[in-house]
Amino acid sequence: RARSGRKTGRFAILRRSDLGIRIRAPPWVCATEAGAPGSKDPIVNTAPLRPTRRLAVVALVVAQLAVAGVLGWSPAASAWEDNVSDAELMDQALWSCRGLSKRRRKKIDLGLFRAMLDLERRMGVPDRLRGMTLAKACIESGYTPTVKGDCRPDGTCKALGIIQLWPWTQRFGVDRTDPIDSVRFLLTRVQIGMTTVQDRCPRVRGDIGRFVMAWLRINRGPLQGGRQRCHGTPHGLRRLRQWHRNIAKTRRLRARAERRAPKQVDTDWGYNASSAIWSTRPVRRNYAW
């Protein structure tokens, strides 16, 4: 039982002052609201924040404003792994796509991955966003060109194809069951939407930021609650970021292994028989690891 407090039955409701707990008021709380001189509030302590804590608060607010697009920065401008090769992206698309069964993974045509990456290169996708079509296809259909989605209770489905295009795309002569045709249509619409983003969303700056915003507006629509959609994350961008983080981790592990045992790890890229592509993963030989 507490020495003080409102008793309810056998137990007592403890106050924070009884336990000796004192919390610090946030910097935006006025002195007249809590803990001011002469006030009866024994809990809140309005001592001034230390300089390091002030900097931490300011950094947190600036980060939130940047993510919201208030300062014109874009989430896509964060740290990405540079000089990512096609082999690394294909390796991640094959082995880091969640939900793929072993049977489905064996049936995937790696030539389709190469064709999609070549199409991205020809369509002018920024280097930091290369692999966006693979990430989107991984989430939408698991690289299955004939899968259906957005189905109603009566059995009718709107989305179809590797990136789940809707029926309105057929007005442009798109074959939704053709993966290359669907990806070409998506990238073409993104290129057209970049000019619209520049006019409708002036706070979004940079080619990468406008590209991501155009991708988002095509994916979720140009309007949000009657207003222009100028912030958010498109479907597939988070998966692409995770792939870049995996690639960076693989590179660090390989460099560490080369520093510790340079004779046991091949310095050139090896052929990974499990994924049937050229991979940056260390290839095991007959010697002991």
Residue, then its C-alpha position, 0 to 999 in steps of 0.5 A: r500500500a502506498r503512503s498516499g494516493r487514492k485507494t481502490g479496494r485493496f490496492a492504491i493508485l500510486r502517483r509518480s511523486d510517491l515513487g520519486i519519478r520526475i520527468r523533464a518537460p519538452p522544450w515547447v512547454c511554456a513555463t506557465e503550463a507546468g513546473a513554473p515557479g510557484s506552481k503546485d506541479p511536483i512532477v514536471n521539471t522545466a530545467p533548461l535542456r543541455p546544449t547537446r540535447r538541444l541539438a538532438v531535438v533540433a536534428l530530430v525536427v529537421a529530419q521529420l521536416a525533411v521526410a515530410g518534404v517541407l524543406g524540399w528534400s527527398p527521402a530518395a536522396s539518402a545514402w545509397e550504395d554506389n556503382v551497383s552492378d547488374a549481377e548484384l541486383m539480380d542476386q538480390a532480386l532472386w534471393s532477397c524477394r520474400g515469399l518466393s518458394k524454391r519451386r518458383r525460384k527455379k522457374i524464374d528466367l534470369g534473362l527477364f531480369r537482364a532485360m528489365l535492367d537494360l530497359e531501365r538503363r535505356m529509359g534513363v532511370p537514375d543510377r541510385l534507383r536502378g532495380m526499381t522494376l525488379a523490386k516492384a515486380c517482386i512485391e506485386s507479383g513475385y515475377t509472375p506475368t499472369v498473376k491477378g490482383d485487386c479482386r472483388p468478392d464476385g471474382t472479377c480482378k482489376a490488376l494483371g501482370i508482373i507489375q499489376l497494371w489496371p485495365w485503363t492502361q489498355r487504352f495505350g495498347v499495353d499488353r499487361t501479360d507481357p513483362i517488358d511491355s508493362v515495364r516500358f509503359l511504367l517507365t514512360r509514364v514516370q518520365i511524363g509525370m516528372t514534368t507534372v511533379q515539377d509544376r504541381c509539387p514545387r517543393v520536391r527538388g532534384d531529379i531523383g526526388r521528382f522521379v520518386m514522386a512521379w513513381l508515387r503518383i502513378n502508383r497511388g494516384p495524383l490526388q490525396g484527399g482532394r490535394q496534390r500528392c506531394h509526399g510519400t513512398p512508392h510501392g517497391l522503394r523500401r524493398l529496393r533500399q533493403w537490397h542496397r543495404n544487403i549489397a553494402k553489407t555483402r561488400r563489407l563482409r567480403a572486404r573484411a574477409e580479404r583483409r583477414a585471409p587474402k589467400q582464402v578468398d578469390t579477389d575476382w568475382g566468382y560464378n555462384a552455381s546456386s543462383a546461376i549468375w555472376s555474384t559478388r559473394p565469396v566462392r568457397r573452394n576446397y581449402a578450409w575456411 
